[in-house]
Structure formats: C-alpha cells, structure tokens
Amino acid sequence: MNGPTLLIMAAGLGSRFGGMKQIAPLDPEHHIIMDFSIYDAMRAGFSKVVLIIKEEHRQDFEETIGARVAGKVPLYYAYQKPDTLPEGFTVPEGRVKPWGTAHAVLSAAELVDGPFAVINADDFYGRDAFETAAKFLTAPHSQSEHAMVGYRLGNTLTENGSVARGICATDAENHLTGIVERTQIERKDGVPAFTEDGGKTYTPLTDDTVTSMNLWCFQSSMMDEIRSRFAAFLAENLAANPLKCEYFLPWVPNALIREGKATVEVLKTDAKWYGVTYQADMPEVQAAIQTMKAQGIYPTYLWR
C-alpha cells in the first residue's frame, strides 16, 4: 500500500526573515530546511511530496530542492493562486495576498488521494515528528479521526524575537479541544509569555504548553471539508476585510471539533524545533544541523 502524502506549504516569502527563507542554504552542501523535512518524511514512510508554491517561483525550487531529489523522491508542485476561488467569488480589486494556509492546502487537492500530512516549508520538525505522523497516518482510522503533532512550547522559541504559535487545549483523552493563535510569544524573565497589547502586559505560559507548529495528519476527508467551508468563510469575511482576510488551516479542524464531527488526536513529541523566523536565527540552525550530522542522524549529503 502506498504511504501518505506530504504537503509542504512554501508559497510565503518570509517578510520577517527578509527574503525567500525557504531556499536559504543551511550547510556547506547547500541543503535547505525542506531537504531535511523530505528526507525525514521519506525515511518515515511517506510516499510522495507536494510543494505548494507561487507559480512564478517554480524555477527557484526546481534549481534547488527539485534538482537534488530528482529520481529519488516523487515530487510534485501545486500553485497557490489568489484567483482560485469558489464559484460566485472574484478577487477584490487591489488584493495580491493569498488566501491563507487552508487555501494553500486546497491548492494541492488534485494531488492528494489518501491520508496526508501538512507542514510549513521553513520549519525544521525533526525525525521523531515525521515518524510519529507516519505511524498515525498508516494505522487504521475512520475518516473522522485526524491528528496533529504537538510540540513543547519551550522547544519552539527563538532568542531573536517574538513568534506566533498555536496554543492547544486538550481533553483527558489527549484530543484537541481548540487552538488559540498567539501572535507574539517570547521569553520574559526566562518564562514563555504572550502579549496582545503590543508589549504593555504579558501573560505567562509554561515550557510544557502544547503547541501546534502546523504539522497536521489528516484523512482524505479533510480536503473535502476545507473545500466545502471556503465559500462560507468568504461570505462572512470578505466584505469586512477584502484585502487581508485569510482562511487559516486550524479553523477547519476547530470547526469540526466544535460540531462534534471529528476528533484530532494530539501526538506529542519532544523534538526540538528549529526555524529561520529571523536572519539572526540562521547560525543556530546551521550549528544544530552540523551537530546532528556529527551524531550520525543525517549523512553529509542527504541525496547521494
């Protein structure tokens, strides 16, 4: 039986990082973060990879990750386009921004025919996270049983500024009950804390707070749910915020949980997250990669 599909959301430009952080090299061998994500995913049992990108960036990705994995990984491209909308809707005048992460996933619908995982292009998730995701997606589950890999908040912070994180609530059976997006989290006096008033006040969290890093494990039915709810989202939000409203991926499983139509199991990992939210993050990520290579977790050249 074929393994699950990995969708990588790579259409963003990374404004805080200052460029296309998705294709910034991490080591002397010019690997990028996606090299390690794809390598870990294929080793864990995924069968194909879909990069969700802007069509005008196809050549950039072909010349970096595409050229390296050619002949070794079934790699496909899907394009996130602002004018890919439900019938009856058009792009508002002046709108150039894509429609968010749920819309990005929907862009790959024709390339998904079974269980699938979703990740960000610019996050380093770690080997354990992909093994955990693959184990769930290859086990027997109904179409209403989904999952997400939950990180310890303390393992997902950077010393170089604030980050946005999905803070998770779970029930006694370790099922997700909701996610609240906190857009400005950083350490204050050594403790993770978030602010909603521009830094005037902070609310403390704990290092063990369960956090979503957008590593979702979905049955194929989730794609139908994302598609069917898009029109309702636009009808509700387009008039009020035509240029910037976004259809975020967590909203769909959140809605299904509220309606009692699905469950999302939280698969906890102690993996350390690495990312390049800021330019100053790059040296730490590069050093971590070299350490993992020295420990034998990764070979010097991933694709030779």
C-alpha positions in Angstrom: 0.0 0.0 0.0 1.2 3.5 -0.8 2.3 5.6 2.1 0.8 9.0 2.9 1.4 12.2 1.0 3.4 15.2 2.5 2.2 18.7 1.6 4.7 21.4 2.2 3.4 25.0 2.3 6.1 27.1 0.6 4.2 30.0 -1.0 5.2 32.6 1.6 8.1 34.9 1.1 9.1 35.2 4.8 8.9 39.0 5.3 10.4 39.0 8.8 13.4 36.9 7.6 14.0 39.2 4.6 13.6 37.0 1.6 12.9 33.5 0.4 13.9 31.8 3.6 12.5 28.5 2.2 15.6 28.2 -0.1 18.3 29.6 2.2 21.1 27.1 2.5 21.9 25.6 5.9 25.2 23.9 5.4 28.2 23.8 3.1 26.4 21.1 1.0 23.6 23.7 0.3 20.8 21.7 1.8 17.7 23.8 2.8 15.2 23.1 5.5 13.0 21.2 3.1 15.8 18.8 2.3 15.7 17.6 5.8 11.9 17.5 6.1 11.6 15.5 2.9 14.5 13.2 3.9 12.9 12.5 7.3 9.4 12.0 5.8 10.5 9.5 3.1 12.6 7.6 5.7 9.5 7.5 7.9 7.3 6.0 5.2 5.7 8.8 3.2 5.4 8.0 -0.5 5.3 11.4 -2.2 5.8 15.1 -1.6 3.8 18.1 -3.0 5.4 21.6 -2.8 2.7 24.3 -2.6 4.4 27.4 -4.1 3.7 30.5 -6.1 3.9 29.6 -9.8 6.5 32.3 -10.5 8.9 30.6 -8.1 8.8 27.2 -9.8 12.3 27.6 -11.3 13.8 28.6 -8.0 12.5 25.5 -6.4 13.4 23.3 -9.4 17.0 24.5 -9.2 17.4 23.9 -5.5 15.4 21.1 -3.9 13.9 19.7 -7.2 17.3 19.1 -8.8 18.7 17.3 -5.7 15.8 14.9 -5.1 15.1 14.1 -8.8 14.9 10.3 -9.3 14.9 9.7 -5.6 11.6 11.3 -4.4 8.2 11.5 -6.2 8.0 15.4 -6.1 5.1 17.4 -7.4 4.2 21.1 -7.5 0.9 22.8 -6.7 0.3 26.5 -7.2 -1.4 28.8 -4.7 -3.2 31.4 -6.8 -5.4 34.3 -5.5 -8.0 33.7 -8.2 -8.6 30.1 -7.2 -12.0 30.8 -5.6 -15.4 29.1 -5.2 -18.0 29.8 -7.9 -19.5 33.2 -7.4 -16.5 34.9 -5.9 -13.8 37.1 -7.5 -10.6 38.6 -6.3 -11.2 42.1 -4.8 -9.5 45.0 -6.5 -6.1 45.5 -5.1 -5.9 42.1 -3.4 -2.5 40.4 -4.0 -2.2 38.4 -0.8 -3.0 34.6 -1.0 -6.0 33.4 1.0 -4.1 31.7 3.8 -3.0 28.2 4.8 -6.2 26.3 4.3 -6.4 27.8 0.8 -2.8 26.6 0.3 -3.7 23.1 1.2 -6.7 23.2 -1.1 -4.4 24.2 -4.0 -3.0 20.6 -3.8 -6.3 18.8 -3.8 -5.9 17.1 -7.1 -2.6 15.6 -6.0 -4.0 14.0 -2.8 -5.8 10.7 -2.9 -5.4 9.4 0.6 -4.1 10.3 4.1 -1.8 13.3 4.1 0.3 15.5 6.4 0.8 19.2 6.1 3.9 21.2 7.2 5.5 24.6 6.8 8.5 24.9 4.5 10.5 27.0 6.9 10.2 24.9 10.0 12.7 22.1 10.9 10.4 19.5 12.6 12.9 16.7 13.5 13.0 13.0 12.7 10.7 11.9 15.6 7.9 14.2 14.4 7.7 12.6 11.0 7.9 9.1 12.4 5.1 10.0 14.7 3.0 11.4 11.9 3.6 8.4 9.6 2.7 5.9 12.3 -0.7 7.6 12.7 -1.4 8.0 9.0 -0.6 4.4 8.2 -2.7 2.9 11.0 -6.4 2.1 10.6 -8.6 5.1 11.3 -12.0 6.4 10.3 -12.4 9.4 8.0 -13.3 11.5 11.0 -10.1 10.7 13.0 -7.3 13.2 12.4 -4.2 14.2 14.4 -1.6 16.9 14.9 1.9 16.7 16.2 2.1 18.8 19.4 5.4 20.3 20.5 6.5 21.6 23.9 6.3 25.4 23.6 9.8 25.7 25.2 11.2 23.8 22.3 9.8 26.2 19.7 11.0 29.6 20.8 13.8 31.8 19.3 16.1 34.1 21.3 15.9 36.6 18.4 12.4 38.0 18.7 8.8 37.0 19.2 7.0 34.2 17.4 3.4 33.3 16.5 2.3 29.9 17.9 -0.9 27.9 18.1 -1.6 27.2 21.7 -3.5 24.0 22.2 -6.1 22.8 24.6 -6.7 19.1 25.1 -9.2 16.8 26.9 -8.5 13.9 29.2 -8.1 11.6 26.2 -5.5 13.8 24.6 -7.8 15.0 21.9 -7.6 18.6 20.8 -10.4 20.8 22.0 -9.2 24.0 20.4 -6.3 26.1 19.2 -5.8 29.8 20.0 -3.3 31.7 17.8 -1.0 33.8 19.9 0.9 36.1 17.5 3.5 37.5 19.9 5.2 35.0 22.2 8.7 35.4 23.7 10.6 34.7 26.9 10.2 37.2 29.6 12.4 36.7 32.7 13.1 33.2 31.4 9.4 32.2 31.1 7.4 31.9 27.8 4.7 34.7 27.7 2.4 36.3 25.2 1.2 39.8 24.7 -1.9 41.1 23.0 -1.3 44.8 23.6 2.0 45.4 21.9 4.1 44.5 24.9 2.4 46.6 27.6 1.4 43.4 29.5 2.4 39.8 29.2 0.5 36.6 30.2 2.9 33.7 31.3 2.7 30.2 29.8 4.8 27.2 30.6 7.6 25.4 28.6 5.3 22.3 28.5 2.4 24.1 26.9 1.2 22.0 23.9 1.9 23.9 20.8 0.9 23.5 17.1 3.6 24.0 14.5 1.3 23.2 11.7 2.2 19.6 11.4 -1.2 18.1 10.7 -2.1 14.5 10.0 -5.4 14.3 8.0 -7.6 11.7 6.4 -8.6 12.4 2.8 -12.0 13.7 4.0 -10.3 16.9 5.4 -9.7 18.1 1.9 -13.4 18.0 1.2 -14.1 19.9 4.4 -11.6 22.6 3.5 -13.2 22.9 0.1 -16.8 23.0 1.3 -16.2 25.6 4.0 -14.3 28.1 1.9 -17.3 29.8 0.4 -18.9 30.3 3.8 -15.6 31.8 5.1 -15.5 34.2 2.2 -19.2 35.2 2.6 -18.5 36.0 6.2 -15.2 37.8 6.0 -14.7 39.2 2.5 -16.8 42.4 2.9 -15.2 43.4 6.2 -11.6 42.7 5.2 -11.3 42.3 1.4 -7.6 42.8 1.1 -6.2 40.8 4.1 -8.7 38.2 5.4 -7.1 34.7 5.4 -8.6 31.2 5.5 -6.4 29.6 8.1 -6.0 25.8 8.3 -6.6 25.4 12.0 -10.1 26.9 11.6 -11.4 23.8 9.8 -10.5 21.1 12.3 -11.5 23.6 15.1 -14.9 23.8 13.5 -15.3 20.1 13.1 -14.4 19.6 16.7 -17.0 22.1 17.9 -19.6 20.5 15.7 -18.8 17.0 17.0 -18.0 15.8 13.5 -14.3 14.8 14.0 -11.5 14.3 16.5 -7.9 15.5 16.4 -5.5 13.4 18.5 -2.5 15.3 19.8 0.6 13.3 19.1 3.2 14.7 21.5 6.9 14.9 20.5 9.9 16.1 22.5 11.7 17.0 19.2 13.4 20.4 19.2 12.0 22.8 16.6 14.4 24.9 14.5 13.4 27.7 12.2 14.5 30.8 10.5 11.9 33.4 11.5 14.7 36.0 11.6 18.1 36.3 9.9 19.7 36.0 13.3 18.3 32.5 13.7 20.4 31.1 10.9 23.7 30.5 12.8 21.9 28.4 15.5 20.1 26.3 12.9 23.3 25.8 10.9 25.1 24.7 14.1 22.3 22.3 15.0 22.5 20.7 11.6 26.2 20.2 11.9 25.8 18.6 15.3 23.2 16.2 14.0 25.4 15.2 11.1 28.3 14.6 13.5 26.0 12.4 15.6 25.1 10.3 12.6 21.4 11.4 12.5 22.0 12.7 8.9 24.6 11.9 6.3 26.8 14.7 5.0 25.0 14.6 1.6 21.3 13.6 2.0 20.6 12.5 -1.5 23.8 10.7 -2.7 
